[in-house]
Amino acid sequence: MVALFDPLMLGALDLPNRIVMAPLTRARAGREGVPNELMAAYYGQRASSGLIISEATGISREGLGWPNAPGLWSEAQVEGWKLVTKAVHDRGGRIVAQLWHMGRLVHPLVSGMEPVSSSATTAPDYAHTYEGKRPYLEARAATQDDLRRIVGDYARAASNAVAAGFDGVQVHGANGYLVDQFLRDGANFRTDDYGGPIDQRLRFMSAVLEAVGMARVGIRFSPNIYSQGVEDAYPIALFEAVARRLEEHKVPWIELREPRHPTSAGAIPTEPVSPAMRPLYSGRIVINSDYDWGDAWERVGAGHADAVSIGRLFIANPDLVKRIALGFPLNEGDSSTYYSGGASGYVDYPTLDEARAA
Ligand SMILES: Cc1cc2nc3c(=O)[nH]c(=O)nc-3n(C[C@H](O)[C@H](O)[C@H](O)COP(=O)(O)O)c2cc1C
């Protein structure tokens, strides 16, 4: 039986344990999206996780619509990320960059540009902008030229990630962002070969993965969530096809955010999809959402997945792995500081040792 503290290879990544830090947007990079010493301190504190997946990181100005989130398109951003990767490596950790294009979820008040998506659609609800919440605007359907350019932006961001010292990248294919906007029949109404039947809706994802390269890539999905207006009529059939395609591409690992109960992530129209994907895909599967160490241990031990990624508990517990190992109590997180900027609620959650010394 496999345990959470057994090592694991995720492609070329050598993890000392199977407790992964999930990607968490924290909005501390300023308007130019340049990582800084504060971010380096935060990630460095969490280096004992088996792997850190960075917060979602814009591949281009056009693709980044979250205020103060970081990017990976400029030299200054690469230099900023070097502080972060060094802090993590100096403390013995590993970190991959989550590559993000938000598609129709980008508001021009953040990007200065018109939003682009698979089809001309408008996301429901409101965008966070520097001027408060604003309704989303209708996106333009990407032309073939747009698609070539955007795929090129992914490739540039991936090579910038390597230059910045990351150990790999994760393509953000979850939560209703651009890759998801291509995958699902509730957002992709294209009549060219990037839309229509499932195989064609996978084409954009494939192009992105090929551009990034398989050696050090993973990809995240949220197969059973209705997220930010994006859903699919046949999620099981869709994600079985995704699993087969990833097997063909030899993508070494995937992360599935698939809650078993409705959560803040939204409604869950279907059961978890990972049982249907597991027999079709021989790479490693990291599962996510609402796990504590008890049920994570059980699912990984039972062979349903190879590792678990944990989000909110890592915000409040920089030494989460040690606390799990020792069965120690956890700090309570404060959601009001998730995106508030500054050090408070970011780098000031005490470790066990700090709590004892206080
Ligand atoms: C503050 C916050 C920021 C998040 N940012 C991201 C993100 O940048 N990329 C992403 O794929 N998911 C993001 N998520 C989702 C988490 O990665 C994770 O799926 C979710 O918190 C459920 O896992 P948990 O129950 O262990 O917290 C975010 C969640 C929270 C609470």
The ligand as an ORCA input file, in Angstrom:
! r2SCAN-3c Opt
* xyz 0 1
  C      -7.415     31.778     -2.525
  C      -7.533     30.753     -3.606
  C      -6.832     30.941     -4.791
  C      -6.893     29.973     -5.792
  N      -6.154     30.150     -6.924
  C      -6.091     29.171     -7.863
  C      -5.225     29.289     -8.973
  O      -4.459     30.267     -9.104
  N      -5.214     28.280     -9.875
  C      -6.029     27.175     -9.745
  O      -5.981     26.282    -10.599
  N      -6.841     27.035     -8.677
  C      -6.869     27.987     -7.733
  N      -7.645     27.814     -6.613
  C      -8.275     26.508     -6.354
  C      -7.330     25.668     -5.468
  O      -6.166     25.288     -6.156
  C      -8.028     24.387     -4.984
  O      -8.510     23.693     -6.105
  C      -9.174     24.662     -4.026
  O      -8.777     25.531     -2.977
  C      -9.713     23.345     -3.425
  O      -8.681     22.684     -2.712
  P      -8.676     22.724     -1.084
  O     -10.007     22.154     -0.666
  O      -7.531     21.861     -0.670
  O      -8.535     24.164     -0.670
  C      -7.669     28.797     -5.608
  C      -8.377     28.619     -4.417
  C      -8.306     29.572     -3.411
  C      -9.040     29.321     -2.124
*
